[in-house]
């Protein structure tokens, strides 16, 4: 059975089970995996976050559950329609398609998208499928460039021949087929500005790599694409972010997955990725002490949070976070421009990668 048929079968089975309960004069209910922190565990052997076994029951006859139950069924039915028709909708379009006033009442099915979005994730966890497999997508975010040709719906796109703009990474990348890959590794870059700098300096050409820009926290499409390229093409992945707790967390999400999407870490996380920078040791090594930024209170709080996460307990990361806390500063990627515009492409990255000066 292909994956699309399997997803349709899981949705249909969910409906059949609810219908069977109604026919038996039983209260229809759903078992929903709990997604709170108390049900997220870190698999140290696999170096990845996973969802635990705890579940809660959503009971139609419980007044506190009734609306969410109804909303969940609406979303599941619409997703089955989308997959059946092989159509894709944005999560915003889904919200508007389902929003209406219930007949003979003043009640709306949904008051805002903040009600529908979490229930989409609930449906993912209940069925064990990706949102993208339910034919739902978010806005595109991220860019890829380099020596890889991607076949997309019959079209071949050579990502090395797209000028400076690169190819926008969609939220759904399951249909991508990889052709004619000649790169040695993937460099994932946090900021669009640094991506643009490296493209202008032709870093991907001179160093034979594929580059991706996350433009902040990596969206699901980027994380899935990184995972697929790493596992299917066996290309190493190196992450380059700001030297602050937010950049470090972007790295950890790419590596181990996120707490919010722990149920999909095995398809969105890439445990083998390595971190090239920015690091606190760069300050002294590259003479960057005059271009650091002072930590704000929110930064200090975030460092304290990272220090207790089990996936940051490796010796190298404990030392890095403690050094950042002790120095009281953070380091942006653009600080390397204080050396020269070419420095990051001609010296910083090539030197650190060649000497394997990276964090695990």
C-alpha positions in Angstrom: 0.0 0.0 0.0 1.4 3.4 -0.9 1.6 6.1 1.7 -1.3 8.1 0.4 -3.6 5.1 0.5 -2.4 4.3 4.0 -3.2 7.8 5.2 -6.7 7.6 3.7 -7.2 4.2 5.4 -6.1 5.6 8.8 -8.6 8.5 8.5 -11.4 6.2 7.4 -10.6 3.8 10.2 -10.8 6.7 12.7 -14.3 7.6 11.4 -15.4 4.0 11.4 -14.4 3.5 15.0 -16.5 6.6 16.1 -19.4 5.4 14.0 -19.3 1.9 15.6 -19.4 3.4 19.1 -22.5 5.5 18.1 -24.2 2.4 16.7 -23.6 0.6 20.0 -25.1 3.5 21.9 -21.7 4.2 23.4 -20.2 7.6 23.9 -17.9 8.4 21.0 -14.4 9.2 22.2 -10.8 9.8 21.0 -7.5 8.8 22.5 -5.1 11.7 22.0 -1.4 11.4 22.9 -0.4 14.1 25.4 2.0 16.6 24.0 3.0 18.3 27.2 6.5 18.3 28.6 5.7 15.6 31.0 5.2 13.2 28.1 8.3 14.1 26.1 11.4 12.0 26.7 14.9 12.2 25.4 16.2 9.0 23.8 19.9 9.3 24.7 20.9 6.3 22.6 19.3 7.8 19.4 20.0 11.4 20.5 16.5 12.4 19.7 13.3 13.6 21.4 10.3 11.3 21.5 6.7 11.4 22.6 5.9 9.1 25.6 2.9 6.7 25.9 0.6 9.0 28.0 -2.8 9.6 26.4 -5.9 11.6 27.3 -9.5 10.9 26.3 -11.6 13.4 24.4 -15.2 12.5 25.2 -18.1 13.8 23.2 -20.5 13.8 26.1 -18.1 15.7 28.4 -19.1 19.4 28.0 -15.5 20.5 28.4 -14.5 18.3 25.4 -17.5 18.5 23.1 -16.4 21.5 21.0 -12.9 20.1 20.5 -14.3 16.7 19.7 -16.6 18.3 17.0 -13.7 20.4 15.7 -11.4 17.4 15.5 -14.0 15.4 13.5 -14.4 18.4 11.1 -10.7 18.6 10.5 -10.3 14.8 10.0 -13.2 14.8 7.5 -11.7 17.7 5.6 -8.3 16.1 5.5 -9.7 12.9 4.1 -11.4 14.9 1.4 -8.2 16.6 0.6 -6.2 13.4 0.4 -8.9 11.7 -1.6 -8.9 14.5 -4.1 -5.1 14.8 -4.1 -5.6 18.5 -3.2 -3.4 20.5 -0.8 -4.6 23.4 1.4 -2.8 25.8 3.7 -3.6 25.6 7.4 -5.2 29.1 7.0 -7.4 27.8 4.1 -8.5 24.9 6.2 -9.5 27.2 9.0 -11.7 29.3 6.6 -13.2 26.2 4.9 -14.4 24.9 8.2 -15.4 28.1 9.9 -19.2 28.7 9.9 -22.1 29.2 12.3 -23.8 26.0 13.3 -27.4 25.8 12.0 -30.0 27.1 14.4 -27.4 28.4 16.9 -25.2 31.4 17.4 -22.1 29.1 17.8 -19.3 29.1 15.4 -17.3 26.0 14.6 -14.1 27.9 15.1 -13.5 31.4 16.6 -9.9 31.6 15.4 -7.0 29.7 13.8 -5.5 29.3 17.2 -8.3 26.7 17.8 -7.7 24.7 14.6 -3.9 24.6 14.5 -3.3 22.6 17.7 -6.0 20.1 16.7 -4.2 19.5 13.4 -1.2 18.4 15.5 -3.5 16.3 17.6 -4.7 14.5 14.5 -1.1 13.9 13.4 -0.2 12.3 16.7 -3.4 10.2 16.8 -2.8 8.9 13.2 1.0 8.8 13.3 1.3 10.9 10.1 2.9 14.1 9.1 0.7 17.2 8.6 2.0 17.3 5.0 0.7 13.8 4.5 -2.7 15.1 5.4 -2.2 17.5 2.5 -1.9 20.5 4.8 0.9 23.1 4.5 2.1 26.3 6.1 3.8 29.2 4.4 7.0 28.5 2.5 10.1 29.4 4.5 13.8 28.9 3.6 16.0 28.7 0.6 18.3 26.1 -1.0 21.2 26.6 -3.4 24.0 24.3 -4.7 24.9 21.3 -6.8 21.7 19.3 -6.5 19.0 18.9 -9.0 15.5 18.3 -7.6 12.7 16.8 -9.6 9.4 18.4 -8.6 6.2 17.2 -10.2 8.0 16.2 -13.4 10.1 19.4 -13.6 13.9 19.3 -13.0 15.3 22.2 -11.0 19.1 22.7 -11.0 19.7 24.5 -7.7 23.1 25.6 -8.9 21.6 27.7 -11.7 19.2 30.0 -9.9 21.2 33.1 -9.7 21.6 34.5 -6.2 18.0 33.8 -5.1 18.1 30.0 -4.9 15.0 27.8 -4.6 12.3 28.5 -2.1 11.8 25.5 0.2 8.1 24.6 0.5 6.5 23.1 3.6 5.9 19.9 1.7 9.0 18.2 0.3 7.8 14.5 0.3 7.4 14.6 -3.5 10.9 15.8 -4.1 13.2 13.4 -6.0 17.0 14.0 -5.8 18.9 13.9 -9.1 22.5 14.6 -10.0 23.9 15.5 -6.6 27.6 16.5 -6.6 28.0 18.3 -3.3 30.2 17.2 -0.4 28.1 18.4 2.5 25.1 20.6 3.5 25.6 23.9 5.3 22.4 25.1 7.1 22.5 28.8 7.9 20.3 30.7 10.4 20.1 34.2 8.9 19.0 35.3 5.4 21.7 38.0 5.5 24.5 35.5 6.1 23.1 33.2 3.4 23.1 36.1 1.0 26.7 37.0 2.0 27.9 33.4 1.3 26.1 33.3 -2.0 27.7 36.5 -3.1 31.1 35.2 -2.1 30.3 31.9 -4.0 31.0 29.8 -1.0 28.8 27.0 -2.2 30.7 26.9 -5.5 34.2 27.2 -4.1 33.5 24.6 -1.3 31.2 22.3 -3.3 28.4 22.3 -0.8 24.6 22.8 -0.7 23.5 25.7 1.4 20.1 26.2 3.1 18.8 29.3 4.9 16.4 28.7 7.7 15.6 32.4 8.2 15.2 31.9 11.9 13.8 28.8 13.6 13.8 26.1 10.9 10.3 25.4 9.5 9.1 21.8 9.1 9.8 21.7 5.4 13.5 22.6 6.0 13.9 20.1 8.8 12.3 17.4 6.7 14.5 18.3 3.7 17.6 18.3 5.8 16.6 14.9 7.2 15.9 13.4 3.7 19.2 14.7 2.2 21.2 13.4 5.1 19.6 9.9 5.3 18.9 9.3 1.6 22.0 10.9 0.1 24.3 10.3 3.1 25.6 13.9 3.0 27.0 15.4 6.2 25.1 18.4 7.6 26.8 21.4 9.3 24.8 24.1 11.1 25.9 27.7 11.3 23.9 30.1 13.6 24.4 33.1 15.8 26.3 32.5 19.0 23.3 33.0 21.3 20.9 30.6 23.1 18.3 31.1 20.3 20.8 30.0 17.6 21.9 27.0 19.7 18.3 26.0 20.1 17.8 26.2 16.3 20.7 23.7 16.0 19.2 21.4 18.7 15.8 21.3 16.9 17.5 20.4 13.6 19.4 17.7 15.5 17.1 16.2 18.1 13.7 17.5 17.2 11.5 19.8 19.2 9.3 19.3 22.2 6.2 20.6 20.4 6.7 18.0 17.6 8.4 15.2 19.5 6.0 12.7 17.8 7.7 13.4 14.5 11.4 13.7 15.6 12.4 10.6 13.7 11.3 12.2 10.4 12.2 15.8 11.3 15.3 15.5 13.4 18.8 14.6 12.0 20.9 13.3 14.9 24.2 13.4 12.9 24.3 17.2 12.3 27.3 19.2 13.7 27.6 22.8 14.8 30.3 25.0 13.3 29.5 28.3 15.0 29.3 30.9 16.2 30.9 29.9 19.5 32.2 31.8 22.5 35.8 30.6 21.7 35.5 32.5 18.4 35.7 35.8 20.4 39.3 35.3 21.5 40.4 33.2 18.5 39.3 35.7 15.9 39.6 38.9 17.9 35.8 39.6 18.1 35.7 41.0 21.6 34.8 44.5 20.3 31.8 43.3 18.3 29.9 41.2 20.9 26.5 42.2 22.2 25.5 42.1 25.9 23.1 39.4 27.0 19.6 40.6 27.8 17.6 39.2 30.7 15.6 37.1 28.3 18.8 35.7 26.9 20.1 34.8 30.3 16.8 33.1 31.2 17.0 31.1 27.9 20.6 30.0 28.7 19.4 28.7 32.1 16.7 26.7 30.3 19.1 25.1 27.8 21.5 24.2 30.6 19.0 21.7 32.1 17.8 20.2 28.8 19.2 16.6 28.6 20.2 17.0 25.0 22.6 19.8 26.0 24.5 17.7 28.6 27.4 16.8 26.4 30.7 18.2 27.9 31.3 20.6 24.9 27.8 22.1 25.2 27.9 22.5 28.9 31.2 24.4 28.6 29.8 26.5 25.8 26.7 27.6 27.6 28.6 28.2 30.8 31.1 30.4 29.0 28.3 32.4 27.4 26.8 32.9 30.8 30.1 33.9 32.4 31.1 36.3 29.6 27.6 37.8 29.5 27.7 38.3 25.8 26.3 36.9 22.5 27.8 36.9 19.1 26.0 37.5 15.8 27.0 36.0 12.5 27.3 39.4 11.0 30.0 40.3 13.5 32.4 38.5 11.2 32.0 41.4 8.8 34.2 43.4 11.2 37.2 41.5 9.8 36.1 41.9 6.1 33.1 41.0 4.0 35.0 38.0 2.6 36.3 36.7 5.9 33.5 34.3 6.7 33.7 32.6 3.3 37.4 32.7 2.8 38.7 32.0 6.3 36.3 31.4 9.1 34.1 28.5 7.7 36.8 26.8 5.5 39.3 26.7 8.4 36.8 25.4 11.0 35.3 22.8 8.8 38.7 21.6 7.5 40.1 21.3 11.0 36.8 19.7 12.2 36.5 22.4 14.9 32.8 21.7 15.4 30.5 20.8 18.3 28.5 17.5 18.3 
